[in-house]
Amino acid sequence: MPVTRTLKPGQPGTRRFQACWGDKLVAVRYRRSANTVYTTIEIIVDEREQPRPGVSLNAVHADRRAAMVAVRIAYEEHVLRNAAKRNHARWDKTHKVWLMPRGTAVALGLQDRVVEGLAEQCTESELW
């Protein structure tokens, strides 16, 4: 199916897709077959920093997994608290969060409870 027309966001014919996808919309393309006209869109589905030259992507991911994060677990959630303790998480009594590597939080299914940026505020003297 050859592309008959490619439109950039903001051009007439793209506005309804731009209303739905916003800044994620890259292009709208019209394709034609024997009896049908197809409208396809190109969108951005993932965005991340590019690693510096000479640094492998595996090293970037390993560094991210090893980075300490703060995780909120309620006092009543005994099962999750015990799982955190078994995985050597440390309690910060000032901020009332558990500190653990991001990889551990993901493995325990706690990635939605991560409080970004709080782990840097926790110091060794605050750990219990």
N, C-alpha and C positions, 0 to 999 in steps of 0.2 A: 504494500500500500504506500504509494508515494505521498509525501507531504505536499499539499497544494498551497498552504499559507501558514506562516509562523508569526504570531503577534506577541509583543512584549506587554507586561502589565501596564494598565492605564490606557491602552489603545481601545478603540471601539471593538466590541466583541470579547473583551476580557473582563469587563466590569463585574459581571455576576460571579465569575470565579474569584476575582480579587476580593469581593465582598465576603466570600466564604473562606479563602485561604490567606488573605492579607499579604504580609511581606514574604510569606513562604512561596508564593507563586513566582515562577521563573518565566514560563512561556505557555501560550495556548497554541496548539497546532491543529489544523484541519487536514484530515486525510480522506482520500476518496478511493472507493473501490467501484466495481461495475454499477451497482445499484444503490450504494449507501455512502453517506458522508459521515465520518467519525470525527468527533472533537476529543482531543486528548490534552491533558495539562501536564506540565512539568512542575513539580513542587520540591522544596527542600524538606527532607525528612530527618536529617541529623546535622548537627553543627558542633564542631569541637576544634580546639587549637591544634595547629600542626606542630609536630615535634621539631625541635631544633635539628639542623643537619648533623648527622653522625650519631644521633640518639635513636635507638631502636624503639619501635612501638611497644614491644614487650616490656622494655624497661620503664616506659611511661606508665603502662598499666600496672606493673608491679609496684611502682612508687605510689600510685593512687590507691591501690589496695592496702598498702602498708600505712598510709596516712591515718593518724588518729582522728576520730570523730566523736562527737558527743551524741549520746542516744538517750531519749527520754523513755523510761519504763516506770509505770506507776507502782506504788508500794504494794498494791493488792495483786499485782501480776507476778505471783510467786514462781510460776514455771519459767517465765522469761527472765526474771532476776536470777534464778538458779542457773539457767543456761548461760547468762552473761558471766556469772562467777566461774562456771566450769571452763569458760573460754578465756579466763584471766583478764576480764574487764575490770576496771578500777572505778570506784565510786568517788564522785566529786561532791562533797557535802555542801559546798557553797552554792553551786548551780543546780544541785540535785539531778545530775545526769551520770550516766555510765560512760566511761571512756574506753574505746576499743578500736582496733584497726577497722577501716572501712570494709575490708574483705570479710571480717568476722560479722559485722553488722549485716552485710548482704547474705552471708551464709545462714544467719539466724532469721532472715526474713524481716529485718528491722530497718531496711533502707528508707522507708517512709517516715520513720521516727527520728532520723538524723537531723540534728540542729546545726546547720552549716555555720562555720565561723566561731562557734562557741568553744571548741576544743582548744583553740589558740589562747583563750582567756584563762584556761585552767592551768594552775601551776602545781609543781610537785608538793608544795607545802599544804595545798588544799586537798590532796588525795588522802583518803582514809584507808 
